[in-house]
């Protein structure tokens, strides 16, 4: 059946699909007991900001995060978001352009260390492998553009779970990319949100899980999906605990 507003419904559906695909993979934060995930888009943006400051050194090109080659990890203890990767070690793959300011092995090692540190300290990702591929040699250090901030589809809290979540330090806002900011299933609650970059994403997610579990009748299992990280890190360049 065709209705007058069907083109608008189709546009809305297309936009929703684009928003979901734009998140990239849904990566586990912490381990199987932590019940937290972060979008690949949000994680990549944080890593780029962490290693893309002014000065000489390699320049990141493409950056992807996926599952590392490791034994099968235990199943998560709370239901994951749709199509989320299971908890377990992750692998960062990146291309880079390097200058002649320092030997390539030294430059690559420094970038690898910076990525590992940022993944752990700012996000809480468990990264066991960083694979870097030099794709370009530069004569001079290029202009370094500031990464674009994440677009945030903010949502207002509408129930006890939402109000409990936004009251946690480090929560920038609830978001609504996969659907409602608070999804209530038969046996669990999932909260979707953006965190403040001054706080480690995993720590915020764990605090939200505790607050929402306490606020909801029956104290159901709670999972958290971080779809964006906003703002700047702490003054020392790492997120606060």
WORAQUI-V625396 format. One record per residue. N is the residue number from 1. RES is the residue in one small letter. SS is DSSP state (H for helix, E for strand, L for the rest). Layout:
BEGIN
N_RES_SS + N_RES_SS
END
This chain:
BEGIN
1_x_L + 2_x_L + 3_x_L + 4_x_L + 5_x_L + 6_x_H + 7_x_H + 8_x_H + 9_x_H + 10_x_H + 11_x_H + 12_x_H + 13_x_H + 14_x_H + 15_x_H + 16_x_H + 17_x_H + 18_x_H + 19_x_H + 20_x_H + 21_x_H + 22_x_H + 23_x_L + 24_x_L + 25_x_L + 26_x_E + 27_x_E + 28_x_E + 29_x_E + 30_x_L + 31_x_L + 32_x_L + 33_x_L + 34_x_L + 35_x_L + 36_x_E + 37_x_E + 38_x_E + 39_x_E + 40_x_H + 41_x_H + 42_x_H + 43_x_H + 44_x_H + 45_x_H + 46_x_H + 47_x_H + 48_x_H + 49_x_H + 50_x_H + 51_x_H + 52_x_L + 53_x_L + 54_x_L + 55_x_L + 56_x_L + 57_x_L + 58_x_L + 59_x_E + 60_x_E + 61_x_E + 62_x_E + 63_x_E + 64_x_E + 65_x_E + 66_x_E + 67_x_E + 68_x_L + 69_x_L + 70_x_L + 71_x_L + 72_x_L + 73_x_L + 74_x_L + 75_x_L + 76_x_L + 77_x_L + 78_x_L + 79_x_L + 80_x_L + 81_x_L + 82_x_L + 83_x_L + 84_x_L + 85_x_L + 86_x_L + 87_x_L + 88_x_L + 89_x_L + 90_x_E + 91_x_E + 92_x_E + 93_x_E + 94_x_E + 95_x_E + 96_x_E + 97_x_E + 98_x_E + 99_x_E + 100_x_L + 101_x_L + 102_x_L + 103_x_L + 104_x_H + 105_x_H + 106_x_H + 107_x_H + 108_x_H + 109_x_H + 110_x_H + 111_x_H + 112_x_H + 113_x_H + 114_x_H + 115_x_H + 116_x_H + 117_x_H + 118_x_H + 119_x_H + 120_x_H + 121_x_H + 122_x_H + 123_x_H + 124_x_L + 125_x_L + 126_x_L + 127_x_E + 128_x_E + 129_x_E + 130_x_E + 131_x_E + 132_x_E + 133_x_E + 134_x_E + 135_x_E + 136_x_E + 137_x_E + 138_x_E + 139_x_L + 140_x_L + 141_x_L + 142_x_L + 143_x_L + 144_x_L + 145_x_L + 146_x_L + 147_x_L + 148_x_L + 149_x_L + 150_x_L + 151_x_L + 152_x_L + 153_x_L + 154_x_E + 155_x_E + 156_x_L + 157_x_L + 158_x_L + 159_x_L + 160_x_H + 161_x_H + 162_x_H + 163_x_H + 164_x_H + 165_x_H + 166_x_H + 167_x_L + 168_x_L + 169_x_L + 170_x_L + 171_x_E + 172_x_E + 173_x_E + 174_x_E + 175_x_E + 176_x_L + 177_x_L + 178_x_L + 179_x_L + 180_x_L + 181_x_L + 182_x_E + 183_x_E + 184_x_E + 185_x_L + 186_x_L + 187_x_L + 188_x_E + 189_x_E + 190_x_E + 191_x_E + 192_x_E + 193_x_E + 194_x_E + 195_x_E + 196_x_E + 197_x_L + 198_x_L + 199_x_E + 200_x_L + 201_x_H + 202_x_H + 203_x_H + 204_x_H + 205_x_H + 206_x_H + 207_x_H + 208_x_H + 209_x_H + 210_x_H + 211_x_H + 212_x_H + 213_x_H + 214_x_H + 215_x_H + 216_x_L + 217_x_L + 218_x_L + 219_x_L + 220_x_L + 221_x_E + 222_x_E + 223_x_E + 224_x_E + 225_x_E + 226_x_E + 227_x_E + 228_x_E + 229_x_E + 230_x_E + 231_x_L + 232_x_L + 233_x_L + 234_x_L + 235_x_L + 236_x_L + 237_x_L + 238_x_L + 239_x_L + 240_x_E + 241_x_L
END
